[in-house]
């Protein structure tokens, strides 16, 4: 029920009419024709750029074409007036009955209002978090986790078949370090006093891991050589840390579909290399000296290289080192090759700002491996600075050197964390102030949206308390300001589709803030003028109409919050 898509279809029909009349030539590309709300609501309900887009290829004047389109559009259902503005924009006004129908659709469709089919059931993989299993989730992971999960929810709501994936970085030196750290905690659990040397992981989060290892193996590996226990402890410790990580993510309402092990890539690296070699994209060569390296520090060496510059990268990338071992990038290539063999139609990766330098090379690899058929969209998520009443928060009660995700969720709640992470574009730095995010004020977007929904929920209770018997709502009783709120709510399906196409779930949070503000404005008008209140004991007919409007707005707020994984509050305390 996307009103804007429906009227875009009518605009397309008007264009087809002009083609049939030979006013326009056949075969014009209309993909860029849009129907949107005008920037200024006083100009009308809808605006289309059709004349501006088609005039040049049609060899005509935009204003003249707009006038011709306006004549046809004035004959179409639901349109009460058509005005041509400026060089050729067309503004439409719709009958109140159109907006009444939208209100009824919001109530009738319920949780499905705004759901789209633009994804057409295509398969998309969204990979996010993908943190090393060397510690618990902390606030450095939180923003990417929320952005990825909200994007997955948005894409599913827009008709995509979504796989949510976590790439476990369980290969390489860091997991050997983890295993050695866990071995110390294992010995500690068996009664030994330990000192954690520099270079190992000192966090207390490994204490229960050591206890679990002691319970499983007893003292069998206390004095055993490292070669006897390193692989075993690495496997067990990673598994135990992933239990903790999944539990941490579950606190945010995040459960991913696939947990892919880097250690399980196996022969995929060679497969990916052979695939690229078969396309003539692998060669033996030497890379140029990196920027900042001096001649004394740099010695050119032959390596196996991928011609990534052919796909937009800044330089070709090494796949195999001169000693024969695979590079870290080769593992990335192999992982994305594995994704491609699972036949996705599109891929999305959520990267932290520290991985921004990998965007071009990974994108180049996917282009090369898929022959450009599978798009990869990499979203960069910037840092979150934790604050308390304006002062930086650096230390944790539990980990000693970072604030864990579970500490934050425990203090402010899942819904607050999720919504706040979407109140800025992900590439922008963010301050997360513990005091501000729980503040009950208009300046707090989480509270402001939740408060709108709670106010709407309270109206039904007020009607019951007042003993008002409501008739069927007569929506014609709604005044232009009240209808304006419905017009904003009817924008939700369009926002869903645009947000999904742009892969930007924060747009949903922004929109909900605007819709909540519009509703609060109506509520506050009743504080100044008693006749503007939603519940009027002497006007059950007007009360019924206003409650229908409020409930429709509440349904849209619930739907929007559900898309981004946030519950709607019935009451605020």
Order of alpha helices (4+ residues) and beta strands (2+ residues): alpha-beta-beta-alpha-alpha-beta-beta-alpha-beta-alpha-beta-alpha-alpha-alpha-beta-alpha-beta-beta-beta-alpha-beta-alpha-beta-beta-beta-alpha-alpha-beta-alpha-alpha-alpha-alpha-alpha-alpha
